[in-house]
């Protein structure tokens, strides 16, 4: 689906999308730099090239390989006479610590063994729900928060660390995915667009956007799936992609569509709320489409919810609505 030629794999059988974006010469450099990083080389000799090209390959390597959490940057010196350059990596941690961390990572990933034989969508839900139920967003921005170590050692990370861990988990279970760098607007804040990272994942031959960090942010009493398998059109409502990415054009396979949670008119919402309440459900999340006028939409949904509750229980109750207006997702709680 991602159109990769010349794909090669690491010890966790990882999918290297960005490697496939390079020409043959750049791929050779990618492989040599990767090998050097994995062996803790102090100097990597390469054909002479501009620093910006080396930087591009370096960034691609880090996006493709979450296990390189110990590589922070590099410096480069060109030898014009010998027509070669020397790349000097900068490592964050000592080799012994990295080896200990790799052992911890291998053990940690064992939590996903229970779904190894499941179909890919079930594996994806398992990874997504594990993150929502066990991880925290690191608002303190600790030392490990930008890498998979934040998750493995502290169960806390920022979007970069979370998305890299999600890719690593997909790699572990044999699912193609990649980390996307871009910008986005927090669904819970009326703020400007900020730097952000999330994932694209291939499920049943189709590519989708998956933003686990935003779903973690939205989680209340129940898990949220507002950013689970979105197409480009939907994700671009509050995300901006700034690096090369595969197209995600398949619509109708997001979580809400696949679980019949999309309400296309007031009658559908009324029927769904009535049936859910009769089954005893008190936490209900739906996606609402075809709304021409979004002003006061939460009040209108609240009115529908109140009427349906009254029709069944013949009394009043406290109803709270949490809304993600960009994606038009509403969590309705009956107290």
DASUL-V651221 format. One line per field, one symbol per residue. phi: phi as a letter, one per 20 degrees, with the letter a starting at -180 (. if undefined). psi: psi as a letter, one per 40 degrees, with the letter a starting at -180 (. if undefined). burial: + if it has 24 or more other C-alpha atoms within 12 Angstrom, else -. A space follows every 50 residues. Layout:
phi = ???
psi = ???
burial = ???
//
This chain:
phi = .emedmfccdfdmfedffgfeeegfffffgffffffffdlfebcecffbf fffffffgffffffcgfefeedabcccedffelbcdedfddfcfgfffff fffffgfffffeffdgeffffffffffgfgffecdcfefelfgefecffg ffeclbaegffffffgffffgfemdfbbedeacbdgfdcecffcgbcbcd cdclndececdfgffffegdfcfdcfcdmeeggffffbccedcgbffddf dndfgfffdldedeagfffgffffffffenfdccccdddmefdefmffff fgfffffffffedlbebecdcdcdffeldcdddde
psi = defhifhiiadefihgdddeeiidddddddddddddddefiehhhiihii ddddddddddddddgdefeehdaiihhhgddefiihhhihhdiidddddd ddddddddeeeedeedeiidddddddddddddeeiihgeefidedeiedd dddefhiaddddddddddddddefhhiihhhaiihheeigiihihiiaih ihhfeihihhgddddddehbdiiifdfhfiiddddedeihheihiihgeh ieeidddeffehheidddddddddddddeehehhhihhifhdhehfdddd ddddddddddddefiiihhihhigddefhhhhhh.
burial = -+----+----+-+++++++++---++-++++++-+++-+---++++++- ---+-++++++++++++++++--+-++-------+++++++------+-- ++--+---+--+--++---++-+++++++++++-++++-----+++++++ +++++++++++++++++++++++++++++++++++++--------+++++ +++--++++++++++++++---++++++++++-+++-++++---+++++- --++++----+++--+--++-+++-++----++++++++-------++-- +++++++++---------++++++++++++++++-
//
